[in-house]
Amino acid sequence: MTSLGSIPAFGRLGPDELRTLTRRSSPAAFDAGALIRPAGEPVSTVLLLLSGTVAAVHVAASGRQVWTHRWTGPAIADKPATLDTGTPTTGLVAVTAVSARLLSRSGFLQLLDEQASVRTHVLGQLAGDVMTGRRRLAGAVTLPAVAQVAAWLHAQEPAGRIVWRGSQEELARVLGLSRVTVNRALGRLTEAGVVAVTRHGVVVQDRERLAKFAASR
């Protein structure tokens, strides 16, 4: 099983600190689709994600889901909701089967106070998330759907060809678009020979042309 030391934020902790962290946390596992924390519930524990993927989920009155952020282990999941003093408006759902450890919120805050390396990493990640959110908001306002899909796919796995392994419905949740809109956008990119939708996921056929679609207005 993946250890806590594999989580990037804990990469500079020594063996004694990792043993203490393991002792203060408890093991947890969730099946794919499980609601780990509902929206509106105060955060009492931090999910130290060892394997699997989770997402912060917003559910509209119509029942439509938007995944505002995803984390794939090893990682610390939903740091913003943990550090915010208010009640989170998003829930936390297991996208895949998940293996994790749960640490109390107070224990996590103590860890940030005591370990400068953890604090620095977490602050850096939060800053990166904010900048990514700004880019996504700007794209949602200024870019057509095809460009939004192309831009998101282009930003994933720059060294690999398979850039999305989930369903089109799940991709729509990530992008905040409807499934029909994502389906049409992928159809256009497929017709242009830029990507291919296979049983393994969305495969990039021409990264240079994908970048051009991402930049189109």
C-alpha positions in Angstrom: 0.0 0.0 0.0 1.1 3.5 -0.7 2.5 5.2 2.3 2.0 8.8 3.6 5.6 9.6 2.6 4.5 9.3 -1.1 2.2 12.4 -0.7 4.3 15.3 -2.1 3.5 17.6 0.8 5.1 15.1 3.2 8.1 14.3 1.0 10.6 16.1 3.3 9.2 14.6 6.6 11.5 12.3 8.4 10.7 8.7 9.5 9.7 9.8 13.0 7.4 12.5 11.7 5.8 10.1 9.3 5.2 7.5 12.0 3.6 10.2 14.2 1.4 11.2 11.3 0.4 7.6 10.7 -0.4 7.1 14.4 -2.6 10.3 14.5 -4.5 9.3 11.4 -6.9 6.4 10.6 -7.3 4.2 7.5 -10.3 4.7 5.2 -11.5 3.3 1.9 -14.4 4.4 -0.3 -16.0 2.7 -3.3 -16.3 4.6 -6.6 -19.3 6.9 -6.5 -19.3 7.1 -2.7 -20.2 10.5 -1.2 -17.3 11.1 1.2 -18.6 14.4 2.6 -21.9 16.1 1.6 -22.1 19.8 0.8 -22.9 22.0 3.8 -21.2 19.7 6.3 -18.3 21.3 8.2 -14.9 19.7 7.5 -13.8 17.7 10.6 -11.2 15.5 8.9 -8.7 15.8 6.1 -8.5 13.2 3.4 -4.9 12.1 2.9 -5.4 10.4 -0.4 -3.1 7.4 -1.0 -4.7 6.1 -4.2 -7.7 6.8 -6.4 -9.4 10.0 -7.5 -11.9 12.3 -5.6 -13.7 15.4 -6.7 -15.2 18.4 -5.1 -18.8 18.3 -6.4 -21.5 21.0 -6.7 -25.0 19.7 -7.4 -27.4 22.2 -9.1 -31.1 22.2 -8.3 -31.7 20.4 -11.6 -29.4 17.5 -10.3 -26.6 18.4 -12.7 -23.2 17.9 -11.2 -20.1 20.1 -11.6 -16.7 18.8 -10.4 -15.0 22.0 -9.4 -11.7 20.3 -8.7 -10.2 16.8 -8.7 -7.4 15.2 -6.8 -5.6 11.9 -7.6 -3.5 10.2 -5.0 -1.1 10.5 -3.5 -2.3 13.9 -2.5 -4.1 15.9 0.2 -7.7 16.3 -1.0 -9.8 19.5 -0.7 -7.3 21.7 1.1 -9.4 24.9 0.5 -12.4 23.4 2.3 -10.2 22.3 5.1 -8.6 25.7 5.7 -11.7 27.7 5.1 -13.5 28.7 8.4 -16.9 28.6 6.7 -19.1 25.7 5.7 -18.2 24.3 2.3 -20.8 24.6 -0.5 -19.3 21.6 -2.3 -19.3 18.0 -1.3 -16.5 15.5 -1.8 -17.1 12.4 -3.9 -15.0 9.3 -4.8 -14.6 9.2 -8.6 -12.8 5.9 -8.4 -12.2 3.4 -5.6 -10.1 5.3 -3.0 -7.6 4.3 -0.3 -6.8 7.0 2.2 -6.1 8.0 5.8 -8.1 10.5 7.7 -6.5 13.2 9.8 -8.4 15.5 12.1 -8.6 19.1 10.9 -7.0 20.3 14.1 -4.2 17.8 13.6 -3.7 19.1 10.0 -3.5 22.7 11.2 -1.0 21.7 13.8 1.1 20.0 11.2 1.1 23.2 9.1 2.2 25.2 12.2 5.0 22.8 13.0 6.4 21.7 9.7 7.6 24.5 7.4 8.1 22.1 4.4 4.4 21.0 4.6 3.2 24.6 4.9 5.3 25.8 2.0 4.1 23.0 -0.3 0.4 23.5 0.7 0.6 27.2 0.1 2.3 26.6 -3.3 -0.5 24.2 -4.3 -3.2 26.6 -3.2 -1.6 29.4 -5.2 -1.4 27.1 -8.3 -5.1 26.1 -7.9 -6.1 29.8 -7.7 -4.3 30.6 -10.9 -5.7 27.6 -12.7 -9.2 28.6 -11.5 -8.6 32.1 -13.0 -7.6 30.7 -16.3 -10.7 28.4 -16.4 -13.0 31.2 -15.5 -11.5 33.4 -18.2 -11.9 30.5 -20.7 -15.5 29.8 -19.7 -16.4 33.5 -20.4 -14.4 34.1 -23.6 -13.9 30.8 -25.4 -16.4 28.7 -27.4 -17.0 25.2 -26.1 -14.7 23.5 -28.6 -11.8 25.7 -27.5 -12.6 25.1 -23.9 -12.5 21.3 -24.4 -9.4 21.5 -26.5 -7.6 23.8 -24.0 -8.4 21.4 -21.1 -7.3 18.4 -23.0 -4.1 20.1 -24.1 -3.2 20.9 -20.5 -3.4 17.2 -19.5 -0.6 14.7 -19.6 1.7 16.7 -21.9 4.0 13.7 -22.3 1.3 11.2 -23.0 -1.3 10.6 -25.7 -4.3 9.5 -23.5 -5.4 12.7 -21.9 -8.8 11.6 -20.5 -9.8 8.1 -19.2 -13.3 8.8 -17.9 -16.6 9.1 -19.5 -17.9 12.1 -21.5 -20.4 12.7 -18.7 -17.5 13.0 -16.2 -15.6 15.3 -18.5 -18.6 17.5 -18.8 -18.7 17.6 -14.9 -15.1 18.7 -14.8 -15.6 21.4 -17.4 -19.0 22.7 -16.2 -20.5 22.0 -19.6 -23.4 19.7 -20.6 -22.7 16.2 -21.8 -24.2 17.1 -25.2 -21.9 20.1 -25.6 -18.8 18.0 -24.7 -20.0 15.3 -27.1 -20.3 17.8 -30.0 -17.0 19.4 -29.2 -15.2 16.0 -29.1 -17.0 15.1 -32.4 -15.6 18.2 -34.1 -12.1 17.6 -32.8 -12.4 13.9 -33.9 -13.5 14.9 -37.4 -10.5 17.3 -37.6 -8.2 14.4 -36.8 -7.0 16.1 -33.6 -8.2 13.5 -31.1 -9.7 10.1 -31.2 -12.3 8.8 -28.7 -11.4 5.1 -27.9 -12.4 2.6 -25.3 -9.2 3.6 -23.4 -10.2 7.3 -23.4 -9.5 10.4 -25.4 -6.3 10.1 -27.3 -4.4 13.0 -28.8 -3.6 12.5 -32.5 -2.1 15.9 -33.3 -1.0 18.0 -30.3 0.0 21.0 -32.4 -3.4 21.3 -34.0 -5.0 20.7 -30.6 -3.2 23.8 -29.3 -4.5 25.8 -32.3 -8.1 24.8 -31.5 -7.5 25.7 -27.8 -6.4 29.2 -28.9 -9.4 29.8 -31.3 -11.9 32.4 -30.4 
